[in-house]
Amino acid sequence: MVQFLYKARDEQGSLHQNVVTAESIDLARSQLSEKGLWVIEIEENKKHKKAVLDIELDGFFAEITGVGLKDLVIFCRQFSTLINAGVAMMRSLNILSLQTENFKLAKILKQVKDDVEQGESLSAAFGKHPVVFDRLFVSMIKAGETGGVLDEVMNRIALFMENRAKLSAKIKSAMAYPAVVSIFAVIIFFVMLTVILPKFSEIFSRLGSELPAYTQFLINISEFLRSPASFLLLISFGALGYGFKKIYSLERGKYFFDKLFLSLPIIGNLLQKVAVARFSRTFGTLIKSGVPILTSLEIVEDSSGNAVLAKAVREIREEVKQGGMIYKPLENSEIFPPMVTSMIAVGEETGELDLMLSKIADFYDNEVESGVDSLTSLLEPIMMVFLGGMVGAVIVGMYLPMFKIFDAIK
């Protein structure tokens, strides 16, 4: 496919200057004619002409890495600003597709622009790319189109994504420390068992002294890890991981494990706050954007990320279908605290549900941040003890025979 720069006039005589993609200049003229444009000038866009061996590494790596939340937030902010400034939608999409740094997002925006040019709605055009633009995004765009407040909706989407990215980053940063320490502890333990301990074992065998039971136990582990049989251990761990993944992919399995995780001390409380914050933020943003309640609840259920919460949302949806109130199923739910239920009930009664949900989300976002900080401060000494314990276990095993030999000499 080749890009062509063109100048053309429409039926009203207005001048259009843009880029069209086609396999040849004749096909490009045909495309423009079908759109009701009379071509004045058309030529190949040499700036975008590729060499035979041009691999486009940036594009290649962008296809692998995909589109991140940061890219989407920037796009939403810029699109909202352009629409609010009175720039036409087609021109806004064209500008953003040309200046977006992410190659994959730029490619998608060009496709969206082409689809809209062919008469599709903006939400339908975005809906063709569910990997990048999820159902929540598309529904909010559709509501913005219907209500004529697309710029406001784009701002809300950007704010929602920023809050979600902030929460995810906070949790990931908290989990990074114990993960790194655990990996290093396992590596150090493995090296000491398989490299250092065998050298001591050779020395002790030459002395002909009987080894303590604990040291002999460590040497047996070392011999097993250095033997081909250790691959069976790796296969077993792999099978366990695969089995867990399979069970977790089932509805009952996911519900069982999510409920189990919520019942864990400290971590369970944090997971509950994360789930409530995500529910409140997503549901509140959808309602404020004009998405119907039943559609909003369906989207919240799909994007909840927690089977226990998804079940509660499903019960809310059934209640609303029958003309009931949202807060009633929450009273019997095991994941929503009484404070949340009361605030949602007040929001329904006063007609300010979106505002109440936003306040709940802000409160629980702060609670999650505090919880993550507390968990991090608690994990630091635990992980240091864990690391020291693993190293110390091997060192004790190496020095016990020495004490035995010293006693024999005395």
N, C-alpha and C positions, 0 to 999 in steps of 0.2 A: 504494500500500500504506500502511496506517495501523497504528500501534502501539497496543495496548490493554493497560492494566494490569489484572491479574486476581488474585483470591483464589479458590483451589479446594482441594478435599480429594480424596485418592486413596481406593482401596478400603480401606486400613488406617486411614483417618481423619486422616492427616497433612496439615497445612496447607501449601499451596504458594502463594507470592507471586512473580510474575514478569511478564515482558512477552511478548506474542504479537503477531506481525505478520500481518495479513489485510486483505482488501479491504473487509470490513464486520464489524460486531459479531456478526452471525449466523454468518458463516464462522469467526470467531474461536472462538465457542462450539462449533461443530462440530469444530474442530481439537482443542480441549481434551477434548471428549467421546471422540474417537477415541483419545486417550492415556489414557483411563480416569480422567479428572478430572471431579469434580462442581463446577460453577461456583457460587460464593457471590456474588461481586461482580465486575463487569467494566465498565471505562469507558475512554474514549479517553485516551491519554497526550498531554495538551495541550502538555507541554514540548517534544515532538518534532513538533508540528503545524507544517507549513511554510506560509509565506505564498505567494501566487500568484507573486510576483516574487522569491522567495528563491532566489538562484542558487547559494549555498553555494560561495563561491570557494575555501575551504580544501579542500573535497572535490574541486573541479575540479582544483586544482593537485596534490593528492595523487594523483589518478588519472594525471596526467601524469608526476610524479616517481616514482611506484611506492613499493615497500617496500624500504628499505635494510637493510644488515647490522646497523646500530645498532638499528633497530626490532625486528628478529628476535631479537637478543641480549637486549634488555630483556624481550621477551615470554617467551623461554625461561627467563630467570632468575625472573621473576615467577610463571610457571606452575609451575615446579619448587618454588618456595617455598610456594605455595598447596597443591599436592598433598602436599608433605612435612608441612605443618601439619594435614593431615587434612580439608581443604576438599574437598567433592565435585567431581568433574570438571565437571559441568554448571554448577555455581555458579561455579567458577573461570573457565570460558570466558565466562560471562555478565559477571563482574566485569571481566575483561580487555578484553572487547569494548566495554564502556562507558567504561573509563578510558584506553584506548589513544589517543594523540594522532594517530597516522597514520590518516586517514579510510579509506584503502583496506584497511589491515590490520584495522581495526575491522569493516568490512563483511564481510571474509572470515571473521573469527572468529565473527560472528553466523551466517553460513551453515554453518560447521563445527559450531557448537552445535546448529543446527536439524537437521543431518544425523545427528548423534550421538543426538539426541532421537528420531529416527525409526528407530533401531536399527542404524545403521552404526557400524563401529569407528572409533576416532579416527584411525588411520593412513589408512583409506580416505577419511575426510572431508577430511583434509589433502591427500591425493593428487588431489583434484578441482581443486586450485589449483597446478599444476606451475610456473607462472611465479614464484610466491613461495616455495613449499615444494618444493624439488627432490627427486629420487629418493633422494639420500643422507639427507635429513631424514626422509622418509616411512619409509624402511627402518629407521632408528634408532628412530623412534616405534613401529613395529610390533614390533621386538625388545624395547623397553621394556614394551609392553603384554603380550607373551607371557611375559616374565620377571617381571612385576610390579614392575619397578624404573623406572617412568616418570619419577619425580622425578630419579633419578640420570642417566638418559639425557638429560633436558632440560638438566641442568647440563653434561653433556659436549658437547651440541650448542652451547650458549652459549659454552663455552670454545673449542671448535673454531672457531666463527665469529669470536670475538675474535682468535684467532691469525691466521686468514686475513685479517681486516680490517687487522690490524697490519702484516702482510707486504705486502699490497696498497698500503697507505698509504705505506709506506717506499719502495717502488719508484716509485710515482706522484710522490712528492715529489722523488725523485732525477731523474726524467725531466722534471719541470716546468721546471727551470732552463734546460737546453739548448733545450727547446721554445720558451720565452718569448724567450730571446736570439736564436734563429734567426728567429723571426717578426719581431722588431724589426729585425734585420739586413736581412732581405729588404725590409721596409717602407722603411727608411732608404735602402737601395740604389736601390729603385724611385723614391722621391721625388727623390733626387739626379740620377738619370738622366733622369727625365721632366720635372722642373720647373727644377732649377738649371742642369744642363748645357746645355739649349737656349738659355738666356739668354747664357751664355758663347759659345755657337756663333754667335749673332747678332753679338756684338761682334767675334769673329775674322773673320767673313765681311766685315764692313765694312772691316776693315783690309786685306783683300785678300791676306793672307798664307796660304801653303799650310800646312795643318794637319799635325802629325805623324801617322804611321800609326796609333799607338795611340789618339790622341784621335779621329781619324776613325772608328775601329772602335767606340768608345763612342757617338759621335753616331749611327752607323748603328743600333746597338742601341736607342738612345733613340727614333729615328724609327719603328722597328719596333714598339716598345712603345706608342707613341702612335697608331699606325695601326689600322684595323679588323682587319688581319691578325693582331694580337696575340691575338684571340679564338681563332684556330686553335691557338695555343700552350696556352691554357687548356683547349680541347677535347681536345688531345693528352694533357695531364696527367690530365684526367678519364678519358679512355679507358684510359690506363695503370693508373690506380687501380682502375677497374672490372674490367679484365682480371686484375690481380693478385688482386682479391677473388674473382673467379670461379674462377681456378686454385687459390687457397688453399682454396676450399670443397670441392674434389675431394680424395679420399683420397690419391692419388698426389702431387698438388700440395702439399698440406699437409705430407706426409712429407718431400718434397724440400726445401721452404723451412725447415721446423723443423730438419732435419738440417744445412742450410746455416748457419742462425743459431747452432746449437750449435758449429759449427766456427770461428766468428769469434773473434779474439783478445779477451781480457778479457770482452767481453759474453757470449760463448758459455759461458765458465766460470760466469758469474753465472746465466745461464738454466738451466744444468744443476743448479746448487744449488737454485734455485727449484723446479724440477720434482721433484727428489728429496725436498725438504722437504714439498711438497704431497702427493706419493704417500705418504710415511711417515705424515704427520699424518692423512690421510683414511683410509688402510687401518687404521692403529692404532686410530683412534676407532671405526670400524665393528666391528672384531673385539672390542674391549673392551665394546661395547654389546650383543654377543651376535648380531650379524648373521652368517649362515653365510659361510664363506670364499669360496665360489664367487660368491655374490651380492655380497659385498664387492669382490671383484676386478672383477666386471662394472661395478659402480658407479664404482670407481676408474678403470677404463678410459674410461668415459663422461665423467668429470669431470676427466681428467688435464690437458687443455688443451695437450698436446704430443703430436704423432703418433708421435714416436720412443718416448716413454715408453708411449704407448697400445699400441704393437706389442709392447713388452717385457712389459707386463701381460697382453696376450692370450696370449703364449707361456707365461707363468706359469699362467694359467687352464687351458690345454690340458694342461700338465704335472700339475697338481693333479687334473684330471679322470681322468687315467690312474693316479692313486695316487702320483705323484711328489712331490718336495719343492719348496718355493717358491724356495729359493736357487739351484737348479741352472740354470734359464734365465737368472738374473741374471749368472752367470759369463761368459756369452757376449754379454751386453748391452753396448752402446756408451755407455749413459747412466749406469749404476750403478757407482760406484767400488768397488774391492775391499773397502774398509772396510765399506761398507754391506752387501755380500754376506756378509761374515764375520759381522757382527752379526746379520743375519737368520738365518743358519745356526745360530748359537748360540741365538737365541731359539726357533727350531723345536725344537732338541734339548732345551732345558730347559723347554719349554712356556710360555715367557714372551715370546711373539712381540709381543704388544701393548706390553709394557714396552720392549722393544728398539726397536720402531718409534717409540715416543714419544721415546726418547733420541736416535734418529737425527734426528727432526724438530726437536727442541730444538737439537741441534748445528748442523744446516744452517740453521735460522732465524738463529742467531747468525752463521754464515758469510755468509749473505745480507746481513745488516745491515752487517757489516764490508766486504763487497764493494761494497755500495751507497755506503758512506761513501768508500771508496777511489776508486770511479768518479766520484763527485761532485767530489772534490778534483782529480781528473785532468781532468775536463771543464771546470772553471771557467777555467783559463788557456787551454785550447784554444778555448773559445767566445769569450773576449775577443780572442784573436788573429784568430779568424774574423770577428768584428764589425769590428775595426780594419782587417783586410785588405780587407773589402768597401768600407768608407768610404774607405780610403786609395787603393784602385784608381781610384775616381772623381776624387778630389782630384788625384792625379798626372796623370790625363788632362786636367784643367782647367788645371793649371799648366805643363804642357809647352809649349804654344804661347806662353805669356808669356816663358819663357826664350828661346825662338826669336826673339821680337820684340825682347827686350832685346839679344840678340847682334847682330841686324840694326842696331839703333840705334847700338851701339858701333862 
